[in-house]
């Protein structure tokens, strides 16, 4: 949450920072701001409540002076409502230090109190502003910006990262990461250096990046990038080459990122599957968990965890692991994992799913599990992100950068990765035969083409979306493998269309939710061939008998069930284990087109941000 960017080099800083903030805006769009430093002149700042476009408009009237270094911020508000005053960057009492911050200063109240007692005037309601004042106090005692940052970090509680500039060191930007709330990644380029909270902001400039680890400080100038521990020891950064295509992160021909990323799925899935299996001969090739064979052969129990869409991927993962390995498998919401005393016997495998690899609740749960010494595998779409550093093994999905706040392609690629992990576990534990494993792999390989075809024929779905866009409440029902897709469909619907939607096991209806049913409270039933169709069709009848409207997702050719529901759309026929893929495509598209009909801001839904790095 919150996007941070810092630039120092030979280009005019403001346009570079603005461009970068555009790609980081998915992290928060409550306000935005830029601070630039121009030699001996005071630091100049432009900050505006609202979206980046509001800041741009403002800067057309009140432009910032030309400068070669600066920092910028897009905000997802935690402390203090969105306003010009609460927008970052924040300045110190004399205006000589600026800070752009992500995360939470948990002890900001006591720091605020102490600063006030020393006569500092605090202008905003944010937790972040105290950092700027503390930095100036330390710099005024003769410390460099970098040393002041290290000292101030010892006063801050909570998980956070920030970048800072001082008027006394023009051209220098210092960044620091404390804890799991928000990573920082540094971009290397000749005569330029930059620092961002997501690699996506660096891609137009460079493919050479290094991630800052917890409790590391970095100082960048146009010619140097130097990293230190908080104790001041210099450390070597692990520079990697991203080889990522900037075009793939743009909207292209599509009106919204969400639609583009839905349409990316055949390719994303194909890339992911190809990176994890070899065909001809067919075998599993999960390099990132290679060295764990002995440990995995001893596993007796699996726990999966994630948040939001990744939690739903974990639920699908459970179906796969149970089916393919017979191992007892639990799924736990990562934030609740921390609130419980989860028993993790030594033969437990913990599988975390986080497309960003930065979600703070997942990281905290992983750290707890690490203390208990269990084997950990993480599924992530972000190379070298924090989760992959905590886990013993990692399975990377190859979805490409996902910028839409609503996760789409990272969900289907994560479940593909979990399907292959389940097969590998089964192989190691000798549960399925090689022939069975190969057959399952070949089934999965067919999925991208199946989805490609499905995505080419959305006309009926669009008509249905128009009809259902008038309702304000919705129930999504599923059973077995498609229950997680009902939950995911409801989440997508809430998130992008603001329709109140709930996902339920179809069998649960008569235990309470059916009381909600009338002609204004419709149901969307996932009743494909493999979604325990016969049992679900009885639940559909029960709803219809109570004047409830039923829309259904059926397997191609199921005219019998189509005949009894109000409206139906079809999905292609596939195997039982792969039905969640095609069902997902349908619910994602439905949510998108319903939101479109309702005129929602699909790529920037209110109150949300893409990467959740605060608790
Ligand atoms: C879903 O559309 C959301 N973007 C959200 O639920 C997301 O899946 C969740 O925040 C987890 O993110 P992660 O995969 O990066 O950990």
Boltz pocket constraint, residues with backbone or C-beta under 6 A from the ligand:
constraints:
  - pocket:
      binder: B
      contacts: [[A, 307], [A, 308], [A, 309], [A, 310], [A, 311], [A, 353], [A, 354], [A, 355], [A, 356], [A, 357], [A, 358], [A, 359], [A, 362], [A, 404], [A, 405], [A, 406], [A, 407], [A, 408], [A, 495], [A, 609], [A, 610], [A, 611], [A, 612]]
      max_distance: 6.0
